[in-house]
Structure formats: C-alpha cells, structure tokens
C-alpha cells in the first residue's frame, strides 16, 4: 500500500492535537490537583465520601479513572467490530469525541468548597470514557493511511502534535490561573474555565480530522445477522489470528505489563508531587509542560532509533530506563529531583507510546479489520492501566505512602521487559528460518 496524502496524514495527526488536551489538562495536571484540593477539609483531612463510602481523595481519583478504563475495555471490542463490519468507524470516533468534550465542559460546574463529589467523579469517568473510546478508532486508521515503512514516523508525528497542542492549552490555563485577578476571576474559577476550554478545544479541532479522514467500508457487505452477533464473530476471528502470530502475541503480553507502569506513572505524577513533595500547583504545572515539550523530542528520537536498530530493541532499552525512573522516584526527596526526573519521564514517555503503537501496526497482518485489531491492542492497554491505577491506589491506602506504590510498578516493567525479550528472540528465530 501507499501512504496517504499529506492532507490526510495531517488531518489524522490533528486528532492527537485535539484530544491530547484532555490527557494533559484533565488527567495529569489541573483536574487531579483541583480535585484533591477542593475535596480536602479540616474535618476529614484527605478522606472523602463517595456514595456513603469513605476514600482517600487521591485514591478515589485513581479508582475513578480505573473504572473508566474498564468500561472502555468492555465496550471497545464490540463497537470496533461493529465499526469494521458496518463501515462506520468515523461515526464512533465522532460519538466518543462529543461525549468526552461535553463531559469536560460539565466539570466547569464542580465547585468547592464542599463540592458534589459524585457529580465530579461521574463526569470525570464519562470524559475519560470518551477519550479512551475514541482512541481505538483513531489508532486503527494508522495502518490504513500509512505504509509499513512510514508508520513509526507518522505515529511519532501524531504524538508530537498532541504534545504541542496540549502544551499550548496548558499555557493558556496556567496564565488564567496565575494571573486570574488581572481578568477579574479567582483561581478556582480560572481552573474551571480551563476545564470548559478543554472540551471546546477537543471538539473544535477534531472537526478537521472528521473532514479529512476517509470513510471506511464495511468488511461484510451482506448482513445475515444482527450487529452484535457479527461483532462477536469479528472479535473471535481477530483473536484466532493473534494466537497464530508468535511475535505479535509475545509483544502484546509485554505491552500489557509495561503499560501498567507507564500509564500509571504519567497519571499519578502530579498527585505524587503534590502529596509527597508538597510542591505548589504552579510548579507542578510548569514541570508537566516541560515533560510534554521533551516528549516531542522523545517521540521523534525513538522513531529515528527504531529505523536503525529495530523497534523491539529500542523498546526494551526504553523499559530499562523506566525501571530506573521508578527507582529514582522512590528515593526522590527534593523539588530539584522532581524536575530532573520529569525531564527523564518526558523523553521515555513520548518514545514508548509512539513506538508501541507503530510496532503493533507493523506486526499486525494486512487486514481490513483494522478497528477490531486495534481494539485488541486498546483493550489490553485499558485493562493494564486499570490494574496499574488500582494497584497504585490500593498500596497507597494500605501503606500510607505513594512511594511504595511507585516501587511496586517496577515488577510490571520487569515482566514486560521479559516478554519483549521473548518476542525479539522469536523474531530472530523466524528470520533465520526464512
């Protein structure tokens, strides 16, 4: 196949620009800091009531996000299979975009002190579902619009666009929060306006993607049964194909485990800095902006290295670096250490996300069932994130320290590394036989 036109490629990458603001503003910086701040009180400390049950506020945040990822993992296979068989992939991408964007806007109404915790958590879960649900359909376009030799580069382009776009909105939010009085608004209102802007940004820029991406064709022209039955038949077919591909199968097992660590570190970083190191919110936001900027270099750098050394060796090297980051995070004591580690996280974060996506796109077979195949990838990722977040939150509640949670993530990285090593050995063996 040939790589699509520059207009289509840029339109596809623009969705990263559109939806990455959610990942940065909502899950990484403003919302976790705001949520833990407004739910803290003199009477109950960090404990918060959610439908009558008491939680540590930061742990409730982890559990809420985990619930959204589990829900996405349940819905994704069925919807993606329907999208493949019926040819309405773009429609589902649009549906999840509107869901996520509107729920981000709804977080504007989460006011403190004494906020409606149930309201905030429910809309946060729905916004996260919109983000997770849309990704499977967005990612599935990669093998359709990019030739194998271009997939690392184009995947990196998407992530780079996402990091740049999210930083721009992050800076706008930071200016509002730090200089709100100049605009006649207080700090809390400035944060809530940022939630509103996130939803508008996401929905608005996604329209470019919807206009430029081609419509997909259904893999089944004559429908002899209902959509749900066809969906499960499609899922069964994909699972059977993956089982017969030893390198892909081993890569996915490794991806499942190292994603538990990668995503959890990224999502818990600001809460860790706030709760363990007592950093000011403005300093945390600056650090996260630095991470996003450095991540652009990481995404492009890993794409270049994979072209020279191969995807799996570069991924294994990156996972070793992640293990070192977790060890450093456990021992971290000062604000300077946090900033230094933030730069390191940025470099490996951009690389591991971009390269994982393009590696899967390279290893998967030539097929029209791209949404179903990427659903398989996304379900593993969502379940791994849910397990990582639940583990992180549970260990924090059990031991009273997030440092122990960070240390526990090392086990996930080690298991992932072993499976990547196994995939590389199998790949070498198959290459030698051929």
C-alpha positions as CSV (number, residue, x, y, z in Angstrom):
1,X,0.0,0.0,0.0
2,X,1.0,3.6,-0.4
3,X,1.0,6.3,2.3
4,X,-2.0,8.6,2.0
5,X,-1.7,12.3,1.0
6,X,-0.2,14.9,3.3
7,X,-3.6,16.4,3.8
8,X,-5.0,13.1,5.2
9,X,-1.9,12.5,7.3
10,X,-2.1,15.9,8.8
11,X,-5.8,15.5,9.4
12,X,-5.2,12.3,11.2
13,X,-2.5,13.8,13.4
14,X,-4.7,16.7,14.2
15,X,-6.9,14.4,16.3
16,X,-3.9,14.0,18.6
17,X,-3.7,17.8,18.8
18,X,-7.4,17.8,19.6
19,X,-7.8,15.1,22.3
20,X,-4.4,15.2,24.0
21,X,-5.5,18.3,25.9
22,X,-7.8,16.0,27.9
23,X,-4.9,13.8,28.8
24,X,-2.8,16.7,30.0
25,X,-5.2,19.1,31.5
26,X,-7.8,16.7,32.9
27,X,-5.9,13.6,33.9
28,X,-2.4,14.9,34.5
29,X,-2.4,18.4,35.9
30,X,-5.4,20.7,36.6
31,X,-8.1,18.2,37.5
32,X,-6.2,16.0,39.9
33,X,-4.7,19.0,41.6
34,X,-8.1,20.7,41.8
35,X,-10.0,17.6,42.8
36,X,-7.6,16.8,45.7
37,X,-7.6,20.4,46.8
38,X,-11.4,21.1,46.9
39,X,-12.2,17.7,48.5
40,X,-9.7,18.3,51.4
41,X,-11.2,19.7,54.6
42,X,-10.2,20.4,58.2
43,X,-12.8,18.0,59.5
44,X,-12.0,14.9,57.4
45,X,-8.5,15.7,56.0
46,X,-7.9,13.8,52.7
47,X,-10.8,11.5,53.2
48,X,-13.9,12.0,51.1
49,X,-17.3,10.4,51.0
50,X,-18.5,8.9,47.7
51,X,-22.0,7.4,47.8
52,X,-21.6,6.9,51.5
53,X,-18.2,5.1,51.4
54,X,-15.0,6.8,52.6
55,X,-11.9,7.0,50.4
56,X,-8.6,8.9,50.4
57,X,-9.3,11.6,47.8
58,X,-6.3,10.7,45.6
59,X,-7.1,7.0,45.7
60,X,-10.7,7.8,44.7
61,X,-9.3,9.6,41.7
62,X,-7.2,6.5,40.8
63,X,-10.2,4.2,41.2
64,X,-12.5,6.5,39.1
65,X,-10.0,6.5,36.2
66,X,-9.6,2.8,36.5
67,X,-13.4,2.3,36.3
68,X,-13.5,4.4,33.1
69,X,-10.7,2.3,31.5
70,X,-12.5,-0.9,32.4
71,X,-15.8,0.4,30.9
72,X,-13.9,1.3,27.8
73,X,-12.3,-2.1,27.6
74,X,-15.7,-3.7,27.8
75,X,-17.3,-1.5,25.1
76,X,-14.4,-1.2,22.7
77,X,-14.3,-4.7,21.2
78,X,-18.0,-4.8,20.4
79,X,-18.1,-1.2,19.0
80,X,-14.9,-1.7,17.0
81,X,-16.1,-4.9,15.5
82,X,-19.4,-3.3,14.5
83,X,-17.4,-0.4,13.0
84,X,-15.4,-2.9,10.9
85,X,-18.4,-4.9,9.7
86,X,-20.7,-1.9,9.1
87,X,-18.0,0.6,8.0
88,X,-18.9,3.4,10.4
89,X,-15.6,3.8,12.2
90,X,-15.6,7.6,11.8
91,X,-19.1,7.8,13.3
92,X,-17.9,6.2,16.5
93,X,-14.9,8.4,16.6
94,X,-17.2,11.4,16.5
95,X,-19.5,10.0,19.1
96,X,-16.8,9.5,21.7
97,X,-15.3,12.9,20.9
98,X,-18.6,14.6,21.7
99,X,-19.1,12.5,24.8
100,X,-15.6,13.3,26.1
101,X,-15.6,17.0,25.1
102,X,-19.1,17.8,26.6
103,X,-18.2,16.0,29.9
104,X,-15.0,18.1,30.2
105,X,-17.2,21.1,29.8
106,X,-19.5,19.8,32.5
107,X,-16.7,19.7,35.0
108,X,-16.9,23.5,35.0
109,X,-19.8,23.1,37.5
110,X,-17.7,21.2,40.0
111,X,-17.4,24.0,42.6
112,X,-15.7,24.0,46.0
113,X,-15.6,24.1,48.9
114,X,-17.8,21.0,49.7
115,X,-18.1,20.0,46.1
116,X,-20.6,17.5,44.8
117,X,-18.1,14.6,44.7
118,X,-20.4,12.2,43.0
119,X,-21.1,14.7,40.2
120,X,-17.4,15.4,39.6
121,X,-16.4,11.7,39.6
122,X,-19.2,10.6,37.2
123,X,-18.5,13.3,34.7
124,X,-14.8,12.6,35.0
125,X,-15.4,8.9,34.3
126,X,-17.5,9.8,31.3
127,X,-14.9,12.2,29.9
128,X,-12.3,9.5,30.3
129,X,-14.5,7.0,28.6
130,X,-14.8,9.5,25.7
131,X,-11.1,9.8,25.5
132,X,-10.4,6.0,25.7
133,X,-13.2,5.1,23.4
134,X,-12.2,7.4,20.6
135,X,-8.6,6.3,20.6
136,X,-9.3,2.8,19.3
137,X,-10.9,4.2,16.2
138,X,-8.3,6.9,15.8
139,X,-5.4,4.5,16.1
140,X,-7.0,2.0,13.7
141,X,-6.6,4.5,10.9
142,X,-2.8,4.3,11.1
143,X,-2.3,1.0,9.1
144,X,-4.9,2.3,6.6
145,X,-3.2,5.6,5.8
146,X,0.5,4.7,6.3
147,X,2.7,2.2,4.5
148,X,4.7,-0.1,6.9
149,X,7.9,1.8,6.4
150,X,6.2,5.1,7.3
151,X,4.3,4.0,10.4
152,X,7.0,4.9,13.0
153,X,7.3,8.4,11.5
154,X,3.6,9.1,11.2
155,X,2.8,7.7,14.7
156,X,5.5,10.0,16.1
157,X,4.0,12.9,14.2
158,X,0.6,12.3,15.8
159,X,2.1,12.1,19.3
160,X,4.2,15.2,18.7
161,X,1.2,17.2,17.5
162,X,-0.6,16.0,20.6
163,X,2.2,17.2,23.0
164,X,2.5,20.6,21.3
165,X,-1.3,21.2,21.2
166,X,-1.8,20.2,24.8
167,X,1.1,22.4,25.9
168,X,-0.5,25.4,24.2
169,X,-3.8,25.0,26.1
170,X,-1.8,24.2,29.3
171,X,-0.1,27.5,29.0
172,X,-3.4,29.3,28.4
173,X,-4.8,27.6,31.6
174,X,-1.6,28.5,33.5
175,X,-1.9,32.1,32.5
176,X,-5.6,32.2,33.7
177,X,-4.8,30.5,37.0
178,X,-1.7,32.5,37.8
179,X,-3.0,35.9,36.6
180,X,-6.7,35.4,37.2
181,X,-7.0,38.6,39.3
182,X,-6.0,40.6,36.3
183,X,-9.0,39.2,34.4
184,X,-11.3,39.7,37.5
185,X,-11.6,35.9,38.3
186,X,-10.3,33.9,41.2
187,X,-8.1,30.9,41.0
188,X,-10.8,28.3,41.3
189,X,-12.9,29.8,38.6
190,X,-9.8,30.0,36.4
191,X,-9.3,26.3,36.7
192,X,-13.0,25.6,35.9
193,X,-12.8,27.8,32.8
194,X,-9.8,25.7,31.8
195,X,-12.0,22.5,32.0
196,X,-14.5,24.3,29.8
197,X,-11.8,25.3,27.3
198,X,-10.5,21.7,27.1
199,X,-13.9,20.4,25.9
200,X,-14.3,23.2,23.4
201,X,-10.7,22.7,22.1
202,X,-11.2,18.9,21.8
203,X,-14.5,19.1,19.9
204,X,-13.4,22.0,17.8
205,X,-10.1,20.8,16.4
206,X,-11.4,17.3,15.9
207,X,-13.7,18.6,13.2
208,X,-10.6,18.9,10.9
209,X,-10.0,15.2,11.4
210,X,-13.6,14.3,10.7
211,X,-13.5,16.3,7.4
212,X,-10.1,14.9,6.2
213,X,-10.2,11.2,7.2
214,X,-11.7,8.9,4.5
215,X,-14.9,7.0,5.3
216,X,-14.3,3.3,5.9
217,X,-16.0,0.4,4.1
218,X,-17.7,-2.4,5.9
219,X,-16.0,-5.8,5.7
220,X,-19.3,-7.6,5.5
221,X,-21.4,-6.4,2.5
222,X,-24.4,-8.7,3.2
223,X,-25.5,-8.8,6.8
224,X,-27.1,-12.1,7.6
225,X,-27.4,-11.5,11.3
226,X,-27.6,-8.6,13.8
227,X,-24.7,-6.2,14.5
228,X,-23.9,-7.6,18.0
229,X,-23.6,-11.2,16.7
230,X,-21.4,-10.0,13.8
231,X,-19.3,-8.1,16.3
232,X,-18.6,-11.1,18.4
233,X,-17.8,-13.2,15.3
234,X,-15.3,-10.5,14.2
235,X,-13.7,-10.5,17.7
236,X,-13.3,-14.3,17.6
237,X,-11.7,-14.0,14.2
238,X,-9.1,-11.5,15.3
239,X,-8.3,-13.4,18.5
240,X,-7.7,-16.6,16.4
241,X,-5.3,-14.7,14.1
242,X,-3.3,-13.2,17.0
243,X,-2.9,-16.6,18.5
244,X,-1.2,-17.8,15.3
245,X,1.3,-14.9,15.3
246,X,4.0,-15.7,17.8
247,X,5.9,-12.4,17.7
248,X,2.8,-10.3,17.9
249,X,1.4,-12.4,20.7
250,X,4.6,-12.0,22.8
251,X,4.8,-8.3,22.1
252,X,1.2,-7.8,23.3
253,X,1.9,-9.6,26.5
254,X,4.9,-7.4,27.1
255,X,2.9,-4.3,26.2
256,X,0.2,-5.3,28.6
257,X,2.6,-5.4,31.6
258,X,4.8,-2.4,30.8
259,X,1.7,-0.2,30.1
260,X,0.6,-0.8,33.7
261,X,3.7,1.1,34.8
262,X,4.0,3.7,32.0
263,X,0.4,5.0,32.2
264,X,0.2,4.9,36.0
265,X,3.4,6.9,36.4
266,X,2.1,9.5,33.9
267,X,-1.3,9.9,35.5
268,X,-0.1,9.9,39.1
269,X,2.9,12.2,38.7
270,X,1.3,15.4,39.7
271,X,-0.6,13.9,42.7
272,X,2.8,12.4,43.8
273,X,4.5,15.8,43.6
274,X,1.6,17.4,45.5
275,X,1.1,14.9,48.2
276,X,4.7,13.5,48.8
277,X,6.8,16.6,48.0
278,X,4.3,19.3,48.8
279,X,5.0,21.2,45.6
280,X,2.9,24.2,44.7
281,X,0.4,23.7,41.9
282,X,2.1,26.3,39.6
283,X,5.4,24.4,39.9
284,X,3.7,21.1,39.1
285,X,2.1,22.6,36.0
286,X,5.4,24.0,34.8
287,X,7.0,20.6,35.3
288,X,4.3,18.9,33.3
289,X,4.6,21.4,30.5
290,X,8.3,20.6,30.4
291,X,7.5,16.9,30.2
292,X,5.3,17.5,27.2
293,X,7.9,19.5,25.3
294,X,10.6,17.0,26.0
295,X,8.2,14.2,24.9
296,X,8.2,15.6,21.4
297,X,11.9,15.0,21.2
298,X,11.4,11.6,22.7
299,X,8.8,10.5,20.1
300,X,10.9,11.7,17.1
301,X,14.1,10.4,18.6
302,X,12.7,6.9,19.2
303,X,11.3,6.8,15.7
304,X,14.8,7.5,14.3
305,X,16.4,4.9,16.5
306,X,13.9,2.3,15.6
307,X,14.7,2.8,12.0
308,X,18.4,2.0,12.7
309,X,18.2,-0.7,15.5
310,X,14.6,-2.1,15.2
311,X,11.5,-1.5,17.2
312,X,11.8,-4.2,19.8
313,X,15.5,-3.5,20.9
314,X,14.6,0.2,21.3
315,X,11.5,-0.6,23.3
316,X,13.5,-2.9,25.6
317,X,16.0,-0.1,26.2
318,X,13.2,2.3,27.0
319,X,11.7,-0.1,29.5
320,X,15.0,-0.4,31.3
321,X,15.1,3.4,31.6
322,X,11.5,3.3,33.0
323,X,12.7,0.9,35.7
324,X,15.5,3.4,36.6
325,X,12.9,6.2,36.8
326,X,10.8,4.2,39.2
327,X,13.8,3.6,41.5
328,X,14.7,7.3,41.3
329,X,11.1,8.2,42.1
330,X,11.0,6.1,45.2
331,X,14.1,7.8,46.5
332,X,13.2,11.3,45.3
333,X,13.3,14.0,48.1
334,X,13.6,17.5,46.7
335,X,11.9,19.7,44.2
336,X,15.0,19.7,42.0
337,X,14.9,15.9,41.9
338,X,11.3,16.1,40.7
339,X,12.2,18.4,37.8
340,X,15.2,16.3,36.8
341,X,13.0,13.2,36.8
342,X,10.3,15.0,34.9
343,X,12.7,15.6,32.0
344,X,13.6,11.9,32.0
345,X,9.9,10.9,32.1
346,X,9.3,13.2,29.1
347,X,12.0,11.6,27.0
348,X,10.8,8.0,27.5
349,X,7.1,8.8,27.7
350,X,7.0,10.1,24.1
351,X,9.1,7.3,22.8
352,X,7.3,4.4,24.4
353,X,3.8,5.5,23.5
354,X,4.6,6.3,19.9
355,X,6.8,3.3,19.3
356,X,4.3,0.9,20.9
357,X,1.6,2.0,18.6
358,X,3.7,1.8,15.4
359,X,5.2,-1.5,16.5
360,X,1.8,-3.1,16.7
361,X,0.8,-1.6,13.4
362,X,3.9,-3.2,11.8
363,X,3.4,-6.6,13.4
364,X,-0.3,-6.9,12.7
365,X,-1.3,-8.6,9.4
366,X,-2.6,-6.9,6.4
367,X,-6.3,-6.7,7.1
368,X,-9.5,-4.7,6.6
369,X,-10.4,-5.4,10.2
370,X,-8.2,-2.5,11.5
371,X,-10.6,-1.3,14.2
372,X,-11.0,-4.8,15.5
373,X,-7.3,-5.4,15.6
374,X,-6.6,-2.1,17.3
375,X,-9.4,-2.8,19.7
376,X,-7.5,-5.8,20.8
377,X,-4.5,-3.6,21.4
378,X,-6.5,-0.9,23.2
379,X,-8.4,-3.4,25.4
380,X,-5.0,-4.7,26.7
381,X,-3.9,-1.1,27.3
382,X,-7.0,-0.1,29.1
383,X,-7.1,-3.2,31.3
384,X,-3.4,-2.7,32.1
385,X,-4.0,0.9,33.1
386,X,-6.9,0.0,35.3
387,X,-4.8,-2.7,37.1
388,X,-1.9,-0.3,37.5
389,X,-4.1,2.5,38.9
390,X,-6.0,0.2,41.3
391,X,-2.7,-1.3,42.4
392,X,-1.2,2.2,42.9
393,X,-4.2,3.5,44.8
394,X,-4.6,0.3,47.0
395,X,-0.9,0.3,48.0
396,X,-1.1,4.0,48.8
397,X,-4.2,3.4,51.1
398,X,-2.6,0.3,52.6
399,X,0.8,1.8,53.4
400,X,0.1,5.5,53.6
401,X,2.8,6.3,51.1
402,X,2.8,6.7,47.3
403,X,6.5,5.9,47.3
404,X,5.7,2.2,47.9
405,X,3.2,2.3,45.0
406,X,5.9,3.6,42.7
407,X,8.3,0.9,43.8
408,X,5.6,-1.8,43.1
409,X,5.4,-0.7,39.5
410,X,8.9,-2.0,38.8
411,X,7.6,-5.5,38.8
412,X,5.2,-4.7,35.9
413,X,8.1,-3.2,33.9
414,X,10.3,-6.3,34.5
415,X,7.6,-8.7,33.4
416,X,7.0,-6.6,30.3
417,X,10.7,-6.5,29.5
418,X,11.0,-10.3,29.7
419,X,8.1,-10.7,27.2
420,X,9.7,-8.2,24.8
421,X,12.9,-10.1,25.0
422,X,11.0,-13.3,24.2
423,X,9.3,-11.6,21.2
424,X,12.7,-10.4,19.9
425,X,14.2,-13.9,20.2
426,X,11.2,-15.4,18.4
427,X,11.5,-12.8,15.7
428,X,15.2,-13.6,15.2
429,X,14.4,-17.3,15.1
430,X,11.7,-16.8,12.4
431,X,14.0,-14.5,10.4
432,X,16.8,-17.1,10.5
433,X,14.5,-19.9,9.3
434,X,13.3,-17.8,6.4
